[in-house]
Amino acid sequence: MQNEPMSFGDDFLWGAATSSYQIEGGAYEDGKGLSVWDVMCERPDAILDGNSGAVACDHYHRYKEDVALMSQVGLKAYRFSISWPRVLPEGIGRINPKGLEFYDRLVDELMGRNIRPFVTLFHWDYPYALYQKGGWLNGDSSNWFAEYARVVVETLSDRVSDWMTINETQSFIGLGHQRGLHAPGLKLSHKEWLQVSHNVLLAHGKAVQVIRSHAKCPARIGYAPVGVVKVPVTDSPADIEAARATMFAITEKNCENNTWWMDPVFLGKYPEDGLAVFGKDVPQFTDEDMRTISQPLDDFCINIYNGREVRAGADGKAEKWPRPPGYWRTNFGWSVVPQSLYWGPKFFQERYKLPVLITENGMANVDWKSLDGQVHDPQRIDFLQRYLLELQRAVQDGVDVRGYFQWSFMDNFEWADGFTRRFGLTHVDFETQERTLKDSARWYAEVIRTNGRALHEAQGQSIE
Ligand code: IFM
């Protein structure tokens, strides 16, 4: 008799994620202030299809229906973010009670359906009023974030115990402050965006201090950077070492690395190679700054979508594996590398030694409603199945993975790509706001119901 494959822990958190600007809409309602994304979307040519998140999925008004769908899928956890300018229209100072009430109701609705809320404080919709004061370049920006964190924590922490400070530092700084593609659309010099990165890391640390000191129930806190994952082409020790070494190296003057964003937070210091590569552009910092940034965290939260295959070259040095023509990619052009959910968690846990939560993973697909009224998305099912089997392999090999949040619970506003990229388990008709659970949502429901055992079946057949 075959042994049953080892399953995820009984308390494994099967979840899905969204973010405020991408789904809420209600951009000009109930006293919300402007965010940098509201303003960015006004710029001609900033958004691929010319749309904005002003209405998005209208979740601000339809959250009950959405939470009911989450319950139908059987989600155990739901990760969402708070819109800073909805809560503090000018970013600091005056509180908007109606904004806070929305999140209050959302949390109650989730808890009423036994779905554990995971709150992200910042997923990119920065208050425009603060941007006008210099935004993340301003020396006070970390204190502004701490003030905002305190307002949210005081309101929600009697029920919420899971917090993430900031989502994908690399993306909103790289795309928004270095390359000008995302809000606020800046193309800063290396010196300036590195100053932004330091201020953001300080903001993270100060928010952790605020959560620890103000939370009404015991808090678990994380921070959700992008995982820039390297996977070895074979299981040879040389290829594995090549992947590990490149995953934790900084060789280029850009945001696309792990350690500049993680070592300060988890190890209390900037990486030596990064200090050398960025050289004179590195901002001035003190020991006190590093102590603030490296507040102890409970979970290693990480967003992983893909990876890059690496091998040990003939001279022993790591090199990229040349991909064959026609390598598989999603509708966003992102490569499909399921092993990233094995090697990513494994390498990160080796280095940072915390339980792992996969806080985003998923794919953009070409999904529409078929004549039968259903949304058939076999590619997404295949993608998720392959990735989750790799995650399970990591668990089997002893990596302490506690949860997985699919991105995204529903189709939404994909930033500069507007509504052209559908990442959801739930199809949203953006004209009528009709929601339809996709085939992948039903499949995921079965994975959740069986705590992962359904991953081992393909079209009714065992794939063991
Ligand atoms: O939609 C984004 C999300 O806001 C951050 N992580 C990647 C997703 C897909 O691009």
Boltz pocket constraint, residues with backbone or C-beta under 6 A from the ligand:
constraints:
  - pocket:
      binder: B
      contacts: [[A, 19], [A, 22], [A, 168], [A, 303], [A, 360], [A, 407], [A, 413], [A, 414], [A, 423]]
      max_distance: 6.0
